[in-house]
Every structure is written in structure tokens, then in C-alpha cells.
Amino acid sequence: MVHFGAVVRYFDDRGYGFIKGQIDGEYYFVHVSEIQDGTLYRGCQVAFSPDINKKNGKKIATNVIVVESN
């Protein structure tokens, strides 16, 4: 299932950040290894697959693609 959202914070030097889901308003952790296309920065719109981190049970974004950059 594809979700859409906006990057609320991304630490380029650390390789991770957070996406806020458009429909559910939930926050998803995103790691640089999950970025399929584009460069993440605050405010850009993305499509992603939501998942759960099996180690800690927190929400993560996988297969992240930038769909609109400002």
C-alpha cells in the first residue's frame, strides 16, 4: 500500500529523518537506505510504503520516492 506524506525533518549528515503521513498524520522514521529516488529535505512531498520496525515496533517508511519538491 502506498502512502503519501511530507518530510518534516531530515538530517542529511546523519542519513535519517521523519515523514508525516498525509492521511493518518502519523510520523514515520526514514533511513537514507530507503530513498529510491530524489533527495529528501524539509517540506518535500514523498510516496512511501509504511512498515513496522521489527526490533522496536516503531513505524518506518520504506521505498521512499520524492514526488514533489519545493
CHARMM-style PDB file with segment names, atoms N, HN, CA, C and O in Angstrom:
ATOM      1  N   MET     1       0.848  -1.174   0.000  1.00  0.00      PROA
ATOM      2  CA  MET     1       0.000   0.000   0.000  1.00  0.00      PROA
ATOM      3  C   MET     1       0.898   1.243   0.000  1.00  0.00      PROA
ATOM      4  O   MET     1       1.826   1.347   0.802  1.00  0.00      PROA
ATOM      5  N   VAL     2       0.618   2.162  -0.888  1.00  0.00      PROA
ATOM      6  HN  VAL     2      -0.135   2.078  -1.539  1.00  0.00      PROA
ATOM      7  CA  VAL     2       1.407   3.385  -0.988  1.00  0.00      PROA
ATOM      8  C   VAL     2       0.755   4.486  -0.162  1.00  0.00      PROA
ATOM      9  O   VAL     2      -0.454   4.704  -0.242  1.00  0.00      PROA
ATOM     10  N   HSD     3       1.556   5.163   0.619  1.00  0.00      PROA
ATOM     11  HN  HSD     3       2.538   4.986   0.685  1.00  0.00      PROA
ATOM     12  CA  HSD     3       1.112   6.325   1.383  1.00  0.00      PROA
ATOM     13  C   HSD     3       1.820   7.558   0.838  1.00  0.00      PROA
ATOM     14  O   HSD     3       2.865   7.459   0.194  1.00  0.00      PROA
ATOM     15  N   PHE     4       1.240   8.705   1.104  1.00  0.00      PROA
ATOM     16  HN  PHE     4       0.392   8.785   1.627  1.00  0.00      PROA
ATOM     17  CA  PHE     4       1.867   9.970   0.735  1.00  0.00      PROA
ATOM     18  C   PHE     4       2.080  10.778   2.002  1.00  0.00      PROA
ATOM     19  O   PHE     4       1.349  10.626   2.981  1.00  0.00      PROA
ATOM     20  N   GLY     5       3.088  11.636   1.974  1.00  0.00      PROA
ATOM     21  HN  GLY     5       3.682  11.759   1.179  1.00  0.00      PROA
ATOM     22  CA  GLY     5       3.366  12.445   3.143  1.00  0.00      PROA
ATOM     23  C   GLY     5       4.383  13.520   2.831  1.00  0.00      PROA
ATOM     24  O   GLY     5       4.802  13.693   1.687  1.00  0.00      PROA
ATOM     25  N   ALA     6       4.771  14.236   3.865  1.00  0.00      PROA
ATOM     26  HN  ALA     6       4.431  14.096   4.795  1.00  0.00      PROA
ATOM     27  CA  ALA     6       5.748  15.319   3.735  1.00  0.00      PROA
ATOM     28  C   ALA     6       6.893  15.087   4.707  1.00  0.00      PROA
ATOM     29  O   ALA     6       6.692  14.614   5.825  1.00  0.00      PROA
ATOM     30  N   VAL     7       8.084  15.425   4.268  1.00  0.00      PROA
ATOM     31  HN  VAL     7       8.247  15.809   3.359  1.00  0.00      PROA
ATOM     32  CA  VAL     7       9.254  15.314   5.137  1.00  0.00      PROA
ATOM     33  C   VAL     7       9.186  16.451   6.144  1.00  0.00      PROA
ATOM     34  O   VAL     7       9.125  17.618   5.759  1.00  0.00      PROA
ATOM     35  N   VAL     8       9.195  16.121   7.430  1.00  0.00      PROA
ATOM     36  HN  VAL     8       9.245  15.173   7.743  1.00  0.00      PROA
ATOM     37  CA  VAL     8       9.144  17.146   8.474  1.00  0.00      PROA
ATOM     38  C   VAL     8      10.535  17.450   9.023  1.00  0.00      PROA
ATOM     39  O   VAL     8      10.782  18.532   9.555  1.00  0.00      PROA
ATOM     40  N   ARG     9      11.437  16.483   8.888  1.00  0.00      PROA
ATOM     41  HN  ARG     9      11.236  15.604   8.456  1.00  0.00      PROA
ATOM     42  CA  ARG     9      12.806  16.688   9.355  1.00  0.00      PROA
ATOM     43  C   ARG     9      13.694  15.660   8.667  1.00  0.00      PROA
ATOM     44  O   ARG     9      13.350  14.481   8.581  1.00  0.00      PROA
ATOM     45  N   TYR    10      14.843  16.124   8.180  1.00  0.00      PROA
ATOM     46  HN  TYR    10      15.123  17.081   8.250  1.00  0.00      PROA
ATOM     47  CA  TYR    10      15.798  15.192   7.583  1.00  0.00      PROA
ATOM     48  C   TYR    10      17.208  15.675   7.878  1.00  0.00      PROA
ATOM     49  O   TYR    10      17.554  16.825   7.608  1.00  0.00      PROA
ATOM     50  N   PHE    11      18.010  14.788   8.431  1.00  0.00      PROA
ATOM     51  HN  PHE    11      17.728  13.854   8.650  1.00  0.00      PROA
ATOM     52  CA  PHE    11      19.394  15.092   8.783  1.00  0.00      PROA
ATOM     53  C   PHE    11      20.290  14.444   7.735  1.00  0.00      PROA
ATOM     54  O   PHE    11      20.648  13.271   7.848  1.00  0.00      PROA
ATOM     55  N   ASP    12      20.647  15.215   6.723  1.00  0.00      PROA
ATOM     56  HN  ASP    12      20.357  16.167   6.631  1.00  0.00      PROA
ATOM     57  CA  ASP    12      21.449  14.699   5.618  1.00  0.00      PROA
ATOM     58  C   ASP    12      22.789  14.151   6.100  1.00  0.00      PROA
ATOM     59  O   ASP    12      23.264  13.132   5.599  1.00  0.00      PROA
ATOM     60  N   ASP    13      23.395  14.830   7.075  1.00  0.00      PROA
ATOM     61  HN  ASP    13      23.008  15.657   7.482  1.00  0.00      PROA
ATOM     62  CA  ASP    13      24.695  14.395   7.583  1.00  0.00      PROA
ATOM     63  C   ASP    13      24.606  13.098   8.393  1.00  0.00      PROA
ATOM     64  O   ASP    13      25.604  12.395   8.548  1.00  0.00      PROA
ATOM     65  N   ARG    14      23.422  12.784   8.906  1.00  0.00      PROA
ATOM     66  HN  ARG    14      22.611  13.355   8.780  1.00  0.00      PROA
ATOM     67  CA  ARG    14      23.232  11.561   9.694  1.00  0.00      PROA
ATOM     68  C   ARG    14      22.526  10.451   8.909  1.00  0.00      PROA
ATOM     69  O   ARG    14      22.566   9.282   9.292  1.00  0.00      PROA
ATOM     70  N   GLY    15      21.876  10.840   7.800  1.00  0.00      PROA
ATOM     71  HN  GLY    15      21.843  11.790   7.489  1.00  0.00      PROA
ATOM     72  CA  GLY    15      21.240   9.851   6.941  1.00  0.00      PROA
ATOM     73  C   GLY    15      19.889   9.343   7.398  1.00  0.00      PROA
ATOM     74  O   GLY    15      19.500   8.224   7.064  1.00  0.00      PROA
ATOM     75  N   TYR    16      19.164  10.158   8.163  1.00  0.00      PROA
ATOM     76  HN  TYR    16      19.480  11.067   8.434  1.00  0.00      PROA
ATOM     77  CA  TYR    16      17.820   9.744   8.566  1.00  0.00      PROA
ATOM     78  C   TYR    16      16.938  10.965   8.802  1.00  0.00      PROA
ATOM     79  O   TYR    16      17.419  12.096   8.879  1.00  0.00      PROA
ATOM     80  N   GLY    17      15.631  10.708   8.914  1.00  0.00      PROA
ATOM     81  HN  GLY    17      15.241   9.789   8.852  1.00  0.00      PROA
ATOM     82  CA  GLY    17      14.689  11.787   9.161  1.00  0.00      PROA
ATOM     83  C   GLY    17      13.312  11.236   9.456  1.00  0.00      PROA
ATOM     84  O   GLY    17      13.151  10.066   9.803  1.00  0.00      PROA
ATOM     85  N   PHE    18      12.298  12.119   9.310  1.00  0.00      PROA
ATOM     86  HN  PHE    18      12.428  13.070   9.029  1.00  0.00      PROA
ATOM     87  CA  PHE    18      10.931  11.740   9.640  1.00  0.00      PROA
ATOM     88  C   PHE    18       9.964  12.279   8.596  1.00  0.00      PROA
ATOM     89  O   PHE    18      10.115  13.393   8.094  1.00  0.00      PROA
ATOM     90  N   ILE    19       8.970  11.463   8.286  1.00  0.00      PROA
ATOM     91  HN  ILE    19       8.847  10.558   8.694  1.00  0.00      PROA
ATOM     92  CA  ILE    19       7.916  11.808   7.339  1.00  0.00      PROA
ATOM     93  C   ILE    19       6.601  11.792   8.099  1.00  0.00      PROA
ATOM     94  O   ILE    19       6.359  10.905   8.918  1.00  0.00      PROA
ATOM     95  N   LYS    20       5.752  12.775   7.826  1.00  0.00      PROA
ATOM     96  HN  LYS    20       5.948  13.496   7.160  1.00  0.00      PROA
ATOM     97  CA  LYS    20       4.412  12.792   8.413  1.00  0.00      PROA
ATOM     98  C   LYS    20       3.426  12.332   7.349  1.00  0.00      PROA
ATOM     99  O   LYS    20       3.327  12.935   6.281  1.00  0.00      PROA
ATOM    100  N   GLY    21       2.696  11.260   7.647  1.00  0.00      PROA
ATOM    101  HN  GLY    21       2.776  10.770   8.515  1.00  0.00      PROA
ATOM    102  CA  GLY    21       1.717  10.715   6.711  1.00  0.00      PROA
ATOM    103  C   GLY    21       0.592  11.692   6.441  1.00  0.00      PROA
ATOM    104  O   GLY    21       0.095  12.343   7.360  1.00  0.00      PROA
ATOM    105  N   GLN    22       0.188  11.799   5.187  1.00  0.00      PROA
ATOM    106  HN  GLN    22       0.592  11.271   4.440  1.00  0.00      PROA
ATOM    107  CA  GLN    22      -0.853  12.744   4.780  1.00  0.00      PROA
ATOM    108  C   GLN    22      -2.229  12.369   5.319  1.00  0.00      PROA
ATOM    109  O   GLN    22      -2.974  13.246   5.756  1.00  0.00      PROA
ATOM    110  N   ILE    23      -2.572  11.114   5.298  1.00  0.00      PROA
ATOM    111  HN  ILE    23      -1.967  10.402   4.943  1.00  0.00      PROA
ATOM    112  CA  ILE    23      -3.912  10.689   5.713  1.00  0.00      PROA
ATOM    113  C   ILE    23      -3.992  10.433   7.212  1.00  0.00      PROA
ATOM    114  O   ILE    23      -4.911  10.912   7.877  1.00  0.00      PROA
ATOM    115  N   ASP    24      -3.029   9.674   7.750  1.00  0.00      PROA
ATOM    116  HN  ASP    24      -2.283   9.284   7.209  1.00  0.00      PROA
ATOM    117  CA  ASP    24      -3.120   9.276   9.155  1.00  0.00      PROA
ATOM    118  C   ASP    24      -2.448  10.240  10.119  1.00  0.00      PROA
ATOM    119  O   ASP    24      -2.672  10.147  11.326  1.00  0.00      PROA
ATOM    120  N   GLY    25      -1.627  11.169   9.621  1.00  0.00      PROA
ATOM    121  HN  GLY    25      -1.445  11.245   8.641  1.00  0.00      PROA
ATOM    122  CA  GLY    25      -0.955  12.135  10.494  1.00  0.00      PROA
ATOM    123  C   GLY    25       0.124  11.534  11.372  1.00  0.00      PROA
ATOM    124  O   GLY    25       0.653  12.211  12.253  1.00  0.00      PROA
ATOM    125  N   GLU    26       0.457  10.279  11.145  1.00  0.00      PROA
ATOM    126  HN  GLU    26       0.027   9.729  10.429  1.00  0.00      PROA
ATOM    127  CA  GLU    26       1.481   9.592  11.927  1.00  0.00      PROA
ATOM    128  C   GLU    26       2.869   9.952  11.407  1.00  0.00      PROA
ATOM    129  O   GLU    26       3.035  10.358  10.257  1.00  0.00      PROA
ATOM    130  N   TYR    27       3.861   9.793  12.279  1.00  0.00      PROA
ATOM    131  HN  TYR    27       3.727   9.462  13.213  1.00  0.00      PROA
ATOM    132  CA  TYR    27       5.250  10.055  11.902  1.00  0.00      PROA
ATOM    133  C   TYR    27       5.955   8.737  11.624  1.00  0.00      PROA
ATOM    134  O   TYR    27       5.794   7.758  12.353  1.00  0.00      PROA
ATOM    135  N   TYR    28       6.742   8.733  10.550  1.00  0.00      PROA
ATOM    136  HN  TYR    28       6.873   9.528   9.958  1.00  0.00      PROA
ATOM    137  CA  TYR    28       7.475   7.552  10.117  1.00  0.00      PROA
ATOM    138  C   TYR    28       8.960   7.887  10.039  1.00  0.00      PROA
ATOM    139  O   TYR    28       9.355   8.898   9.459  1.00  0.00      PROA
ATOM    140  N   PHE    29       9.771   7.024  10.632  1.00  0.00      PROA
ATOM    141  HN  PHE    29       9.450   6.202  11.103  1.00  0.00      PROA
ATOM    142  CA  PHE    29      11.216   7.154  10.546  1.00  0.00      PROA
ATOM    143  C   PHE    29      11.649   6.742   9.142  1.00  0.00      PROA
ATOM    144  O   PHE    29      11.136   5.764   8.598  1.00  0.00      PROA
ATOM    145  N   VAL    30      12.584   7.475   8.554  1.00  0.00      PROA
ATOM    146  HN  VAL    30      13.002   8.269   8.996  1.00  0.00      PROA
ATOM    147  CA  VAL    30      13.113   7.097   7.242  1.00  0.00      PROA
ATOM    148  C   VAL    30      14.638   7.108   7.285  1.00  0.00      PROA
ATOM    149  O   VAL    30      15.248   8.061   7.770  1.00  0.00      PROA
ATOM    150  N   HSD    31      15.243   6.045   6.776  1.00  0.00      PROA
ATOM    151  HN  HSD    31      14.747   5.271   6.382  1.00  0.00      PROA
ATOM    152  CA  HSD    31      16.698   5.926   6.694  1.00  0.00      PROA
ATOM    153  C   HSD    31      17.116   6.141   5.242  1.00  0.00      PROA
ATOM    154  O   HSD    31      16.378   5.800   4.317  1.00  0.00      PROA
ATOM    155  N   VAL    32      18.294   6.704   5.055  1.00  0.00      PROA
ATOM    156  HN  VAL    32      18.893   6.981   5.806  1.00  0.00      PROA
ATOM    157  CA  VAL    32      18.800   7.009   3.717  1.00  0.00      PROA
ATOM    158  C   VAL    32      18.780   5.786   2.802  1.00  0.00      PROA
ATOM    159  O   VAL    32      18.616   5.935   1.591  1.00  0.00      PROA
ATOM    160  N   SER    33      18.941   4.605   3.339  1.00  0.00      PROA
ATOM    161  HN  SER    33      19.074   4.484   4.323  1.00  0.00      PROA
ATOM    162  CA  SER    33      18.950   3.387   2.527  1.00  0.00      PROA
ATOM    163  C   SER    33      17.588   3.088   1.893  1.00  0.00      PROA
ATOM    164  O   SER    33      17.507   2.282   0.966  1.00  0.00      PROA
ATOM    165  N   GLU    34      16.520   3.726   2.380  1.00  0.00      PROA
ATOM    166  HN  GLU    34      16.586   4.381   3.133  1.00  0.00      PROA
ATOM    167  CA  GLU    34      15.169   3.500   1.845  1.00  0.00      PROA
ATOM    168  C   GLU    34      14.762   4.519   0.784  1.00  0.00      PROA
ATOM    169  O   GLU    34      13.666   4.424   0.231  1.00  0.00      PROA
ATOM    170  N   ILE    35      15.620   5.485   0.494  1.00  0.00      PROA
ATOM    171  HN  ILE    35      16.510   5.562   0.943  1.00  0.00      PROA
ATOM    172  CA  ILE    35      15.302   6.502  -0.515  1.00  0.00      PROA
ATOM    173  C   ILE    35      15.611   5.931  -1.889  1.00  0.00      PROA
ATOM    174  O   ILE    35      16.767   5.663  -2.217  1.00  0.00      PROA
ATOM    175  N   GLN    36      14.568   5.747  -2.688  1.00  0.00      PROA
ATOM    176  HN  GLN    36      13.629   5.965  -2.422  1.00  0.00      PROA
ATOM    177  CA  GLN    36      14.713   5.146  -4.018  1.00  0.00      PROA
ATOM    178  C   GLN    36      15.010   6.183  -5.090  1.00  0.00      PROA
ATOM    179  O   GLN    36      15.744   5.907  -6.039  1.00  0.00      PROA
ATOM    180  N   ASP    37      14.440   7.380  -4.943  1.00  0.00      PROA
ATOM    181  HN  ASP    37      13.843   7.604  -4.173  1.00  0.00      PROA
ATOM    182  CA  ASP    37      14.596   8.397  -5.976  1.00  0.00      PROA
ATOM    183  C   ASP    37      14.457   9.773  -5.342  1.00  0.00      PROA
ATOM    184  O   ASP    37      13.522  10.027  -4.583  1.00  0.00      PROA
ATOM    185  N   GLY    38      15.394  10.657  -5.660  1.00  0.00      PROA
ATOM    186  HN  GLY    38      16.154  10.451  -6.277  1.00  0.00      PROA
ATOM    187  CA  GLY    38      15.343  12.031  -5.178  1.00  0.00      PROA
ATOM    188  C   GLY    38      16.156  12.235  -3.912  1.00  0.00      PROA
ATOM    189  O   GLY    38      16.773  11.312  -3.382  1.00  0.00      PROA
ATOM    190  N   THR    39      16.136  13.483  -3.445  1.00  0.00      PROA
ATOM    191  HN  THR    39      15.635  14.233  -3.876  1.00  0.00      PROA
ATOM    192  CA  THR    39      16.841  13.877  -2.231  1.00  0.00      PROA
ATOM    193  C   THR    39      15.830  14.432  -1.249  1.00  0.00      PROA
ATOM    194  O   THR    39      15.001  15.261  -1.625  1.00  0.00      PROA
ATOM    195  N   LEU    40      15.876  14.003  -0.020  1.00  0.00      PROA
ATOM    196  HN  LEU    40      16.549  13.330   0.285  1.00  0.00      PROA
ATOM    197  CA  LEU    40      14.915  14.454   0.979  1.00  0.00      PROA
ATOM    198  C   LEU    40      15.372  15.740   1.648  1.00  0.00      PROA
ATOM    199  O   LEU    40      16.553  15.925   1.943  1.00  0.00      PROA
ATOM    200  N   TYR    41      14.416  16.616   1.879  1.00  0.00      PROA
ATOM    201  HN  TYR    41      13.456  16.466   1.640  1.00  0.00      PROA
ATOM    202  CA  TYR    41      14.617  17.823   2.662  1.00  0.00      PROA
ATOM    203  C   TYR    41      13.253  18.263   3.177  1.00  0.00      PROA
ATOM    204  O   TYR    41      12.215  17.840   2.667  1.00  0.00      PROA
ATOM    205  N   ARG    42      13.271  19.100   4.173  1.00  0.00      PROA
ATOM    206  HN  ARG    42      14.114  19.444   4.587  1.00  0.00      PROA
ATOM    207  CA  ARG    42      12.030  19.520   4.835  1.00  0.00      PROA
ATOM    208  C   ARG    42      11.035  20.105   3.831  1.00  0.00      PROA
ATOM    209  O   ARG    42      11.371  20.974   3.027  1.00  0.00      PROA
ATOM    210  N   GLY    43       9.812  19.604   3.902  1.00  0.00      PROA
ATOM    211  HN  GLY    43       9.539  18.898   4.556  1.00  0.00      PROA
ATOM    212  CA  GLY    43       8.727  20.124   3.081  1.00  0.00      PROA
ATOM    213  C   GLY    43       8.473  19.386   1.784  1.00  0.00      PROA
ATOM    214  O   GLY    43       7.416  19.572   1.182  1.00  0.00      PROA
ATOM    215  N   CYS    44       9.400  18.554   1.328  1.00  0.00      PROA
ATOM    216  HN  CYS    44      10.259  18.403   1.818  1.00  0.00      PROA
ATOM    217  CA  CYS    44       9.149  17.863   0.062  1.00  0.00      PROA
ATOM    218  C   CYS    44       8.110  16.756   0.268  1.00  0.00      PROA
ATOM    219  O   CYS    44       8.029  16.143   1.332  1.00  0.00      PROA
ATOM    220  N   GLN    45       7.332  16.524  -0.770  1.00  0.00      PROA
ATOM    221  HN  GLN    45       7.398  17.022  -1.634  1.00  0.00      PROA
ATOM    222  CA  GLN    45       6.275  15.523  -0.743  1.00  0.00      PROA
ATOM    223  C   GLN    45       6.834  14.195  -1.236  1.00  0.00      PROA
ATOM    224  O   GLN    45       7.577  14.153  -2.217  1.00  0.00      PROA
ATOM    225  N   VAL    46       6.478  13.121  -0.558  1.00  0.00      PROA
ATOM    226  HN  VAL    46       5.875  13.156   0.239  1.00  0.00      PROA
ATOM    227  CA  VAL    46       7.005  11.806  -0.897  1.00  0.00      PROA
ATOM    228  C   VAL    46       5.902  10.753  -0.947  1.00  0.00      PROA
ATOM    229  O   VAL    46       4.835  10.910  -0.353  1.00  0.00      PROA
ATOM    230  N   ALA    47       6.191   9.683  -1.667  1.00  0.00      PROA
ATOM    231  HN  ALA    47       7.058   9.556  -2.148  1.00  0.00      PROA
ATOM    232  CA  ALA    47       5.377   8.476  -1.641  1.00  0.00      PROA
ATOM    233  C   ALA    47       6.231   7.430  -0.950  1.00  0.00      PROA
ATOM    234  O   ALA    47       7.444   7.387  -1.152  1.00  0.00      PROA
ATOM    235  N   PHE    48       5.607   6.581  -0.130  1.00  0.00      PROA
ATOM    236  HN  PHE    48       4.621   6.616   0.034  1.00  0.00      PROA
ATOM    237  CA  PHE    48       6.370   5.573   0.601  1.00  0.00      PROA
ATOM    238  C   PHE    48       5.477   4.402   0.989  1.00  0.00      PROA
ATOM    239  O   PHE    48       4.249   4.487   0.953  1.00  0.00      PROA
ATOM    240  N   SER    49       6.124   3.320   1.355  1.00  0.00      PROA
ATOM    241  HN  SER    49       7.122   3.250   1.384  1.00  0.00      PROA
ATOM    242  CA  SER    49       5.421   2.151   1.872  1.00  0.00      PROA
ATOM    243  C   SER    49       5.606   2.135   3.379  1.00  0.00      PROA
ATOM    244  O   SER    49       6.741   2.108   3.854  1.00  0.00      PROA
ATOM    245  N   PRO    50       4.518   2.152   4.145  1.00  0.00      PROA
ATOM    246  CA  PRO    50       4.641   2.107   5.602  1.00  0.00      PROA
ATOM    247  C   PRO    50       4.977   0.692   6.078  1.00  0.00      PROA
ATOM    248  O   PRO    50       4.549  -0.301   5.490  1.00  0.00      PROA
ATOM    249  N   ASP    51       5.747   0.634   7.147  1.00  0.00      PROA
ATOM    250  HN  ASP    51       6.095   1.441   7.625  1.00  0.00      PROA
ATOM    251  CA  ASP    51       6.118  -0.659   7.718  1.00  0.00      PROA
ATOM    252  C   ASP    51       6.363  -0.465   9.211  1.00  0.00      PROA
ATOM    253  O   ASP    51       6.288   0.652   9.723  1.00  0.00      PROA
ATOM    254  N   ILE    52       6.649  -1.540   9.885  1.00  0.00      PROA
ATOM    255  HN  ILE    52       6.710  -2.447   9.469  1.00  0.00      PROA
ATOM    256  CA  ILE    52       6.951  -1.514  11.318  1.00  0.00      PROA
ATOM    257  C   ILE    52       8.356  -2.079  11.520  1.00  0.00      PROA
ATOM    258  O   ILE    52       8.690  -3.126  10.964  1.00  0.00      PROA
ATOM    259  N   ASN    53       9.169  -1.400  12.303  1.00  0.00      PROA
ATOM    260  HN  ASN    53       8.898  -0.550  12.754  1.00  0.00      PROA
ATOM    261  CA  ASN    53      10.494  -1.899  12.658  1.00  0.00      PROA
ATOM    262  C   ASN    53      10.295  -3.100  13.581  1.00  0.00      PROA
ATOM    263  O   ASN    53       9.706  -2.976  14.655  1.00  0.00      PROA
ATOM    264  N   LYS    54      10.778  -4.231  13.164  1.00  0.00      PROA
ATOM    265  HN  LYS    54      11.257  -4.332  12.292  1.00  0.00      PROA
ATOM    266  CA  LYS    54      10.551  -5.460  13.928  1.00  0.00      PROA
ATOM    267  C   LYS    54      11.314  -5.501  15.251  1.00  0.00      PROA
ATOM    268  O   LYS    54      10.957  -6.269  16.145  1.00  0.00      PROA
ATOM    269  N   LYS    55      12.351  -4.690  15.383  1.00  0.00      PROA
ATOM    270  HN  LYS    55      12.640  -4.066  14.657  1.00  0.00      PROA
ATOM    271  CA  LYS    55      13.127  -4.668  16.622  1.00  0.00      PROA
ATOM    272  C   LYS    55      12.469  -3.833  17.712  1.00  0.00      PROA
ATOM    273  O   LYS    55      12.452  -4.224  18.880  1.00  0.00      PROA
ATOM    274  N   ASN    56      11.915  -2.653  17.314  1.00  0.00      PROA
ATOM    275  HN  ASN    56      11.929  -2.336  16.365  1.00  0.00      PROA
ATOM    276  CA  ASN    56      11.371  -1.766  18.343  1.00  0.00      PROA
ATOM    277  C   ASN    56       9.880  -1.453  18.189  1.00  0.00      PROA
ATOM    278  O   ASN    56       9.310  -0.761  19.032  1.00  0.00      PROA
ATOM    279  N   GLY    57       9.241  -1.951  17.125  1.00  0.00      PROA
ATOM    280  HN  GLY    57       9.704  -2.513  16.439  1.00  0.00      PROA
ATOM    281  CA  GLY    57       7.806  -1.754  16.938  1.00  0.00      PROA
ATOM    282  C   GLY    57       7.385  -0.374  16.455  1.00  0.00      PROA
ATOM    283  O   GLY    57       6.193  -0.068  16.428  1.00  0.00      PROA
ATOM    284  N   LYS    58       8.346   0.465  16.073  1.00  0.00      PROA
ATOM    285  HN  LYS    58       9.314   0.217  16.095  1.00  0.00      PROA
ATOM    286  CA  LYS    58       8.018   1.826  15.620  1.00  0.00      PROA
ATOM    287  C   LYS    58       7.767   1.843  14.118  1.00  0.00      PROA
ATOM    288  O   LYS    58       8.221   0.967  13.382  1.00  0.00      PROA
ATOM    289  N   LYS    59       7.034   2.861  13.686  1.00  0.00      PROA
ATOM    290  HN  LYS    59       6.665   3.573  14.284  1.00  0.00      PROA
ATOM    291  CA  LYS    59       6.677   2.994  12.274  1.00  0.00      PROA
ATOM    292  C   LYS    59       7.873   3.496  11.468  1.00  0.00      PROA
ATOM    293  O   LYS    59       8.598   4.398  11.887  1.00  0.00      PROA
ATOM    294  N   ILE    60       8.055   2.876  10.288  1.00  0.00      PROA
ATOM    295  HN  ILE    60       7.465   2.143   9.948  1.00  0.00      PROA
ATOM    296  CA  ILE    60       9.127   3.281   9.392  1.00  0.00      PROA
ATOM    297  C   ILE    60       8.581   3.436   7.970  1.00  0.00      PROA
ATOM    298  O   ILE    60       7.561   2.850   7.610  1.00  0.00      PROA
ATOM    299  N   ALA    61       9.282   4.235   7.180  1.00  0.00      PROA
ATOM    300  HN  ALA    61      10.111   4.712   7.473  1.00  0.00      PROA
ATOM    301  CA  ALA    61       8.937   4.419   5.770  1.00  0.00      PROA
ATOM    302  C   ALA    61       9.956   3.656   4.928  1.00  0.00      PROA
ATOM    303  O   ALA    61      11.163   3.779   5.139  1.00  0.00      PROA
ATOM    304  N   THR    62       9.467   2.873   3.981  1.00  0.00      PROA
ATOM    305  HN  THR    62       8.487   2.773   3.810  1.00  0.00      PROA
ATOM    306  CA  THR    62      10.337   2.146   3.062  1.00  0.00      PROA
ATOM    307  C   THR    62       9.997   2.552   1.635  1.00  0.00      PROA
ATOM    308  O   THR    62       8.933   3.117   1.384  1.00  0.00      PROA
ATOM    309  N   ASN    63      10.894   2.266   0.708  1.00  0.00      PROA
ATOM    310  HN  ASN    63      11.758   1.807   0.912  1.00  0.00      PROA
ATOM    311  CA  ASN    63      10.668   2.568  -0.723  1.00  0.00      PROA
ATOM    312  C   ASN    63      10.216   4.016  -0.939  1.00  0.00      PROA
ATOM    313  O   ASN    63       9.196   4.267  -1.580  1.00  0.00      PROA
ATOM    314  N   VAL    64      10.982   4.954  -0.401  1.00  0.00      PROA
ATOM    315  HN  VAL    64      11.811   4.749   0.120  1.00  0.00      PROA
ATOM    316  CA  VAL    64      10.608   6.363  -0.441  1.00  0.00      PROA
ATOM    317  C   VAL    64      11.000   6.993  -1.784  1.00  0.00      PROA
ATOM    318  O   VAL    64      12.133   6.852  -2.246  1.00  0.00      PROA
ATOM    319  N   ILE    65      10.039   7.688  -2.394  1.00  0.00      PROA
ATOM    320  HN  ILE    65       9.119   7.803  -2.019  1.00  0.00      PROA
ATOM    321  CA  ILE    65      10.253   8.375  -3.661  1.00  0.00      PROA
ATOM    322  C   ILE    65       9.746   9.809  -3.537  1.00  0.00      PROA
ATOM    323  O   ILE    65       8.624  10.038  -3.085  1.00  0.00      PROA
ATOM    324  N   VAL    66      10.572  10.770  -3.938  1.00  0.00      PROA
ATOM    325  HN  VAL    66      11.483  10.583  -4.306  1.00  0.00      PROA
ATOM    326  CA  VAL    66      10.165  12.173  -3.939  1.00  0.00      PROA
ATOM    327  C   VAL    66       9.197  12.394  -5.097  1.00  0.00      PROA
ATOM    328  O   VAL    66       9.526  12.095  -6.245  1.00  0.00      PROA
ATOM    329  N   VAL    67       8.007  12.916  -4.806  1.00  0.00      PROA
ATOM    330  HN  VAL    67       7.739  13.160  -3.874  1.00  0.00      PROA
ATOM    331  CA  VAL    67       7.019  13.161  -5.858  1.00  0.00      PROA
ATOM    332  C   VAL    67       6.864  14.645  -6.163  1.00  0.00      PROA
ATOM    333  O   VAL    67       6.400  15.008  -7.244  1.00  0.00      PROA
ATOM    334  N   GLU    68       7.243  15.503  -5.226  1.00  0.00      PROA
ATOM    335  HN  GLU    68       7.620  15.207  -4.348  1.00  0.00      PROA
ATOM    336  CA  GLU    68       7.172  16.944  -5.467  1.00  0.00      PROA
ATOM    337  C   GLU    68       8.178  17.640  -4.563  1.00  0.00      PROA
ATOM    338  O   GLU    68       8.190  17.449  -3.347  1.00  0.00      PROA
ATOM    339  N   SER    69       9.012  18.445  -5.185  1.00  0.00      PROA
ATOM    340  HN  SER    69       9.002  18.600  -6.173  1.00  0.00      PROA
ATOM    341  CA  SER    69       9.980  19.203  -4.395  1.00  0.00      PROA
ATOM    342  C   SER    69       9.677  20.685  -4.552  1.00  0.00      PROA
ATOM    343  O   SER    69       9.251  21.138  -5.614  1.00  0.00      PROA
ATOM    344  N   ASN    70       9.900  21.428  -3.484  1.00  0.00      PROA
ATOM    345  HN  ASN    70      10.246  21.060  -2.621  1.00  0.00      PROA
ATOM    346  CA  ASN    70       9.586  22.864  -3.497  1.00  0.00      PROA
ATOM    347  C   ASN    70      10.796  23.676  -3.877  1.00  0.00      PROA
ATOM    348  OT1 ASN    70      10.721  24.903  -3.940  1.00  0.00      PROA
TER     349      ASN     70
END
